[in-house]
Amino acid sequence: MNLTELLHDLQITRRDGTSTDGVDVTGIAADSRRVTDGMLFVAVKGTTVDGHNYIASAIERGASAIVCERIPEAIDEAVKARVPFIVVPDAAAALGQLLDAWHGHPSRRLTLVGVTGTNGKTTVATLLYDLFRRLGYHVGLISTVCNRIDEETLPTDHTTPDPVTLHALIARMAEAGCSHVFMEVSSHAVDQQRIAGLHYAAGVFTNLTRDHLDYHKTVENYLRAKKRFFDTLPAETFALTNADDKSGAVMLQNTAARKLTYSLRTAADFKGKIVEAHFEGTELLIDGRDVTVAFVGRFNAYNLLAVYGTAVALGEDAERVLVALSSLRPVAGRFETITSPEGFTAIVDYAHTPDALANVLTSIHEVLRGTGRVITVVGAGGNRDTGKRPLMAREADRQSDQLILTSDNPRFEDPDAIIREMEAGLDTAARVRVLCITDRLSAIKTACRLARRGDVVLVAGKGHEDYQEVRGVKHPFDDREVLRTLFSTSKA
């Protein structure tokens, strides 16, 4: 592609080096190690690595042009005489715009919906994908669990991929004929401009509670990162938020998008009510219509309202949407129930924040109504926000008859030290009751041995994950498979 054409809509503060006229670009890279002959290198200043330090390396590898925020002093005039330098105010934002242009503006050729919030992003995005597939559309999904192009499943490493991967993925979806793409938008992605250059048709907000403070440092910074996503939505889009969450109104404060809300408690554009709940599903009243769904818990009622509201706001018939909702099934590792031969229920859930854990436990109690005990197995991830660890233990103990603290993904931390930090959130009496079993397999086995008919064993924190990361190495481990194996063995 011609460089001049590629730069057409870019905000440029100055140009240096040789002319851009007649320069053809063979690709775009933000990692100098991936540069090959003829590629445009964009020097992005990241959280740990500054791409400006690798401009010389990119040129040595054959970069035909450089986009950057500053030209390093080490670049001599001889290099400038053969390579154009384009200086921009924000290289991360420029990278997204360039990638969008490179791929022919694919997000403009389909309906792209971003879902953000602390909890529920994966469920809402995945259920929207499932719903629109049932409504007959070709659909793409970008999520924590996996990426999908209709029936094709692609692996994923991050909630929101890096810009180069993300734009290429959306381009593939557009080329495959997808009319809609539903994607999770993480706070990291907003803060790091990973979604720059994308054209959204809508933004959906689920909720906001403490998370990722290892990165954002404060809840206020975390909230502002989420809010920036809605601040950038143009007038022709819509922003749908949870009216029952205290941050819901904040997300709408400065958006130019059409403002819509959903709620279980107050007046809203899309109103819901829980009529009856059990472990097999829930009866809901949505906008005055009855619907029975295969989901449990108040938090899932909010997720389904967000899905319903998004679909209707996108122009789908409300009755058709409700019929499709009744046929949807829970996302892997999100309140996934497995019944034991002994008559107790095991629930695997991805809950890894204090609020998410509280929501799941509250939902369990709403169904049990005091007829059984709750035994909770939970840990906390290493190399992440340490402040939430005592809060998670306190919340789990408050709503559990028996709490077992165990290892999650310790990563590069000592798992016993993580458990001690969780224990710090408990009072003296609670510390006497709690069991600390570092080995996760042993912890789950112990919980199942303690359970009786009518009880619930909640295994929280990892959900869909099929590994346990210890010292940087991922070992096979799936909470669901562990439980299924235990239950099949007990049948024998």
N, C-alpha and C positions, 0 to 999 in steps of 0.2 A: 504494500500500500504506500502511496506517496506521502512523505512526511508532512508536507505543507497542508495536504488535505486532512491528515490526522490531527494536526494542531489547530484546525479551523476555529473551533469553539472554545479553545483553551485561553484562560486569562494569563497573559505573559507579561512579566515585569521588565525583562530585557533579554536580548539575544547576544551571544558571543560565539567565537569560533567561526568556522566556515559557514557559508550560506546553506539554508535548508532546501534551496531550489534543486530539483532533480534527485534528491535523496529518497531512496525507496527503503521501506522498513519491512523486514521479514517476520517480525514478531515483537512482543513487548515483555520485558522481564523486570522484576524488582529485586531479584536475587542475582548477584553478579556471577555466581557459579552456574547459572542456567543460561547465560548469554552465549549466543552463537553468532556467526557472521551475519551482519545486517540488522541485528535486533536493536530496538530502542530500549535504553536502560533508564529506568526511573529511580532516582536516589531518594528513598524514603527514610526519614528519621524515625525509627521504631522505638519501642520501650527499652530494648536492650542493645540493639545494633543500629548504627547510623549508616545508611547506604552511601552517604557522601564519602565515607572512608574507602569505598570500593569502586569509585568511579574509574580510577586508573586501571584496576583489574578488569573492569567491564570493557574498557577500550582495548586492552590487550587481547581479550577474548573475541573481539570483532564487532563491538557495538558501533552502529552507524550514527548514533545521535544520543545525546544525554539530556534528560529533563531533571532539574534539580532546584533547590532553594538557594544554593550558593555554589560558587565554583571554588573548589579547594585551591589554596595558594600553590600547592605542589604541582598543579597542572601547568606545564610550560606552553609557550607560544607555538611550538612546533606541533603539539597535539591539537591545539585550538585551530591550527591551520588546516586540519583535515577532518575535524569532527565538530558539528554544530552543538552548541550548548544553549538550551532554552531554560531560562530561569523563571520560576513560578512562585507565587506566595505560599502555596501549600502543595507539596509534592504528593502527599497521600491522596488528597482530593483529585489532583490532576491524574494520578494513576487510574482511578475509577473512571474518569471522563474519557481518558485515552482508550481504556479497555472497552468501554461502551461503544465508542466510535469504531474501534478495530473490528468488533463483532457485528457491526451494522445495527446498533441500538436494539438488541433483542428484547429487552424488557418493555419496549414500547409496542412490541408486536404481540404481547400477551397481557393478561391481567395478573399483576404481581401483588401479592398481599403479604405484608410483614406482620409477624406476631411477636410481641415482646412482653416482658414481665418476669417476675422472679420464679413463680411456679405456674405450670399449666401450658407453657409455650409448646412443648413437644406434643402434648395431647391435642391442643386446639389446632395446630398446624396439620397434624396427622389426620385428625378427624375431618378437617376441611378437605384434605386430599381424598379420603375415603368417600366422603359425602358427594363431592363433585364427580368422582368416578361413577358412583351409583346413579348420578343424574345424567350420565352419558357423555361426559366431557373427557378429553385427553388432558391429563393433569401431571404437574411436576411437584415434588416435595423436597425441601431442603431442611433437614432436622438433625437433632443430636443423635438419634438412633440410626438413621440411614437417609440417603438421598434416593429419590425414585423418579424415573421418567416413565410414566404409565406403569407397566408391569416390570420394567427393568429396575433392579436394585443395585445401588452403588454404595461402596463403603464410605464412611465419614469419620474424620478425626476431631473436628471442632463443631460447635453449635452453628457458627457461621464461618464458612471457609475463607481462606485468604482471597484477596481481590482477583488475582489471576485465575485461580481455580473457580471462584464464584461466577465471574463473567463468562468463562468458557462453559460452565455447567448450564447457565441460563440460555446461552446461545444454542447448546445442544437441545435443550428443551423446546426452544422456539422452532428449531429445524425439524424436530420430531413431531411438530404439530400441536404442542400443548397450548391450550387456550388459557389455562390458569396455572399459576405456580404459587404455592403456599410455603413460606419459609420462616424459620425462627430467626429473630434478630436479637443477638446478645448485646449486652451493654458494652462489652469489650469491642465488638464489631463497630458500634456507633462511635465510640471514643477513638478508635484507631482508623476511622474512615474506611473500613472494609466494605461498606455498602455504598460508598460514593459512586456516582455515575448511574445508579439504578433508578428506574422510574416506577414508583409504587402507585398502585391504584387505591390502596387502602392500608391503614395501620390498625392493629388490634392490641389493646392493653388488657392483661389479665389481672395482675396485682403487683404489689411491691412490698417486700419485707427484706430483712437483713440478708445479704449475700455478697460474695466477691469483694469483701472489704480488704482482703490481701492486695487487691489491685486498686480499688477506688479509694481506699483509706477511710472514707466517711459515707454514711447513708445518703447525705446530701449530694455528694459527688455521683453516687450510684444513681440517684433519682434524676439528676441533671442529664446524665448520659442517656437514660431511657427517654427523657422528655425531648432531647434533641432530635430523636427520630421523628416525633410528631411535629416539632417545630419546622421541619423541612418539607412536610407534605404540602403540595400545592392545592389550590382552591378546587380543582376538579376531582379531588379524591375525597375519601371520608375517613374519619378517625372514630373508632368504636372503643369505648372504655367501660370498665366496671364501675358503675356508680356507687357500689357499696364499699369500694376500697378508697381509703382517704387520699390516695395519690391519683385516683381516676380523674378528678376535676383538674388537678395540676397538669396532667398530660395534655389537656385541651386548651390551656390558658393562651398559648401563643400560636396555635396552629391555624392555618388558613383553610384547612380541610373542613368539610361538613361534619358537624359534631353529633355523634350518636352515643347512646348509653344502653347498658343492660343491667338488670338488677333482680335480686330475690327479695329485697326489703323495701324498696321505695319506688316512686313513679319513675319510669324510664321508657325509652323507645321500644325496648324489648323486655317484657316482664315475665318472670317465672316464679313458680312455687312448688315446693316439695310436698306431695300428697302422701306418699307412703314409701318406705325404704326397707330393703332386705338385702342379703348378700348376693342374691341373684340379679338384682336390679332395682330400679326406682321408678315410681309413677310420678310424673311431673305435669304441671299445668303451665303451658307456655302460651302467652298471649290469649288466654282463655280456652285453649284447646288441650285435651288430655293426650299424653304420649307416655308409653312405657319404654324405658331404655335399659340396656344391659350394663349400667354404670351405677356405682355406689358412692354416696357421700355428697355433702353440700358443695365441696370444691369441684366435683365433677358436674354438678348441676350448673355451676358458673361456667365451666368449660363448654358445656353443651349450649348454654345460652349465647356464649360468644360465637360459637359455630353457627347457630341458627341466625343470629343477628347479622353476621357477616354475609351469609348466603342470601338472606332476604335483601340486604342493602345492595348486594351485587345484582339484584333484579330477579332472583329465583322465586318461584311461587311458594308461599308459606306452607300450604298443605302438602305439596310434594316434598318440601324440606323435612317436615315432621315425619312423614312416612319413611323417608330415608334415614332419619335420625334413629328411628326405632329398630333399624336393622344393623346399626353400627356396633362394633365391639371394641372393648378397651385396648389401648396401646400397650405393647409388650412392657411388662415391668411397672405398670402404673395400676395400683390396686388390683393386681392379678391374684385371683383366689385359686387355691388348690386344696381340695378336701382330702383329709387323711382317712385311712381305714378305721381308725379309732374314733372317728366322729368329731374331731376338732377341725377348724378351718385355718389354713396358713395363708397369709397375705404377703405378697412381695411388692414393695413399692420403692420408687426412686427417691422418696423424701430424704433430703440431705441438708435441709435448713430447719431451724426451730419452728417456723410457721408451717412449713409443709408437713413436718412430723405431727404438729398439733392438729392440723386439718385431717390427716389420715386417722389419727387416734380418736378424734371427735366423731368422725364418720363411723368408725367401728362401734363406738358406744351407742350411737344413735340407732344402730341395728340391734345390738345385743340387748339393750335396755335392762342391764343388770342380770341377765340370765347366764352369763359365762364370764370367765376371767380373761384378761388380756396379758399376754406374755410378749414383751418386746425385745428384739435383738437389734442393736444399732451401734454403729461406730461413727467416726468422722474421718474425712479424707486428710491426708498429710499434705504439707506445702500449700495449704489454703488458709482462709480466714480462721485464725485460732480463737478469736473471740466468741464464735458461735458454739464452740465445743461444750462449755459448761451449760449454755442455754439449752442445747439439744438434750443433754442428760437430764436437766431439770424438767423439761417438758415431757420427756418420755416417762420419767418416774412419776410425775403428777397424774398421768392418765393410764398407768400400767399397774397391774397387780404384781408382776414380777418383771424386773429390768435386767437384761444381760448386756453389758458393755463389751464390745469386741472390736476387732480390727476391720477397717473398711478398705481403702486404698492408701496405705501409709506412705506410698511413694518413697521419698528419701528420708522420712522421719522414723523415729523409733515408735513402733505401734504401742508399746507399753506406756510411753510418755504421753501419747495422745489420749489413751484411756485415763491416765491420771489427771490430765487437764479436763476431761469430761467429768470425772468424779468430783472435781473441785466445785462444780455447780450444785452438788447435793449436800443436804444437811447431814448431821451425824446419824440420825435415825435412818435416813435413806441409804447411807453408805453401808450400814449393817445389812440392809435387805438386798442390795444390788450384788449381782454376780459379775466378776470381771474374768472373761475367758478370751484371751488374745486370739487364739486360733478360731477363725470364723466357722469352719466346719464343725468343730467341737461345740461352739456356742449354739449353732442351729440344732445340732443333735440334742443338746441339753434342754433347749426350749421345748422340743418335741417330746422328750421324755417326761417333762413336767406337765405337759398339757393333758387335759381330760376332755371327755365328750362335751361339746357345747362351748369350749374355749376358743380363743383366737390367738394364733402365733403370728405376730407381725415381724417380718424380716425387712428392715428398712435401710435405705442409703444407696444401694447399688442398682436395684431395679433390673433394667434390661442388660446391664453389663455382663459380659461372659468372661471376665478376667479379674484378677486381683493384682494390683501393681505394687511390687515390693522392691525397694532399692533400684527403681527404674526399670525393672523387668516385669512384664505382664505374664502372670501365670494363669492358666485356665481355671476359672471359677465362676459358676453361675448359680445364684441363690435358688432359682426355679428348678434347675436340674438336680441340685443337692436335695431339695425337698421331694421331688418326684422319685429319686432313687431311694431315699429313706422310706417313703410310703410304699413303694413297690416291694422293698425288702421286708417290710413289716407284714405285707399281705402273704408272703411266702410261708 
